[in-house]
Amino acid sequence: MSLVALLNSACGGPSVVSIERRRAMQIHMWWLDLDLRSKEWLRENLRAGEVPLSVMEAIAQAGGPRPGTPQAVLTEADWDFIEIQSEFVD
């Protein structure tokens, strides 16, 4: 068992498998399920240093990264998607 898995199991944290699944969930897989208000906030605050908890919770509900995890931060690729690839007509 890896050190990360051991620490997670001892602390009751997420398993390595669940962390890996969250890492693998790319923005195009959850963007369509994200509520319109959160999409608008992300578009209007492109590459914001901090994302409000309400928006992070909406992202988690849509299948994206969850607040309070190391993967909670949107990646540069996520911001690129929001800027370039997302459509303003949802």
C-alpha positions as a printed NumPy array, in Angstrom:
array([[  0.   ,   0.   ,   0.   ],
       [  1.339,   3.431,  -0.906],
       [  1.911,   6.106,   1.714],
       [ -0.93 ,   8.214,   0.284],
       [ -3.36 ,   5.292,   0.436],
       [ -2.249,   4.467,   3.957],
       [ -2.712,   8.061,   5.136],
       [ -6.081,   8.366,   3.434],
       [ -7.371,   5.142,   4.972],
       [ -6.047,   6.077,   8.412],
       [ -7.614,   9.54 ,   8.223],
       [-10.874,   8.374,   6.707],
       [-10.09 ,  10.398,   3.596],
       [-10.864,   9.523,   0.006],
       [ -9.242,   6.453,  -1.454],
       [ -6.517,   6.722,  -4.056],
       [ -8.95 ,   5.239,  -6.576],
       [-11.54 ,   7.974,  -5.945],
       [ -8.866,  10.674,  -6.198],
       [ -7.691,   9.235,  -9.498],
       [-11.264,   9.197, -10.826],
       [-11.679,  12.856,  -9.924],
       [ -8.41 ,  13.729, -11.644],
       [ -9.556,  11.907, -14.762],
       [-12.892,  13.789, -14.905],
       [-12.159,  16.467, -17.46 ],
       [-14.175,  19.661, -17.736],
       [-15.925,  18.698, -20.972],
       [-17.49 ,  15.792, -19.066],
       [-19.143,  17.963, -16.409],
       [-19.536,  21.377, -18.074],
       [-22.927,  20.609, -19.653],
       [-24.334,  19.65 , -16.247],
       [-23.112,  22.839, -14.562],
       [-25.819,  25.381, -13.726],
       [-25.972,  28.534, -15.832],
       [-25.257,  30.935, -12.947],
       [-21.953,  29.158, -12.198],
       [-20.982,  29.112, -15.875],
       [-21.616,  32.837, -16.088],
       [-19.531,  33.495, -12.99 ],
       [-16.623,  31.465, -14.39 ],
       [-16.81 ,  33.263, -17.738],
       [-17.003,  36.713, -16.119],
       [-14.152,  35.948, -13.685],
       [-11.866,  34.074, -16.037],
       [ -8.76 ,  32.674, -14.333],
       [ -9.835,  33.979, -10.934],
       [ -7.435,  33.199,  -8.124],
       [-10.335,  32.121,  -5.91 ],
       [-13.643,  30.586,  -6.89 ],
       [-16.58 ,  31.091,  -4.511],
       [-17.652,  28.044,  -2.527],
       [-21.116,  28.129,  -4.138],
       [-19.543,  27.802,  -7.6  ],
       [-17.171,  25.038,  -6.431],
       [-20.134,  23.159,  -4.929],
       [-22.044,  23.492,  -8.217],
       [-18.997,  22.178, -10.08 ],
       [-18.821,  19.2  ,  -7.691],
       [-22.536,  18.477,  -8.162],
       [-21.998,  18.48 , -11.936],
       [-19.196,  15.92 , -11.561],
       [-16.135,  18.17 , -11.393],
       [-13.569,  18.578,  -8.63 ],
       [-14.873,  18.778,  -5.065],
       [-14.148,  21.591,  -2.592],
       [-11.622,  20.682,   0.07 ],
       [ -9.633,  18.249,  -2.064],
       [ -6.242,  18.808,  -3.69 ],
       [ -8.004,  18.689,  -7.072],
       [-10.437,  21.494,  -6.128],
       [ -8.421,  24.055,  -8.069],
       [ -9.4  ,  24.461, -11.706],
       [ -6.464,  23.685, -13.943],
       [ -5.036,  25.867, -16.676],
       [ -6.663,  23.486, -19.183],
       [-10.036,  23.988, -17.458],
       [ -9.696,  27.77 , -17.757],
       [ -8.653,  27.405, -21.404],
       [-11.805,  25.377, -22.035],
       [-13.973,  27.992, -20.318],
       [-12.34 ,  30.776, -22.326],
       [-12.15 ,  29.148, -25.754],
       [-14.279,  26.057, -26.085],
       [-17.38 ,  26.665, -24.004],
       [-20.342,  28.075, -25.852],
       [-22.171,  31.068, -24.469],
       [-25.475,  29.567, -25.579],
       [-26.118,  26.731, -23.115]])
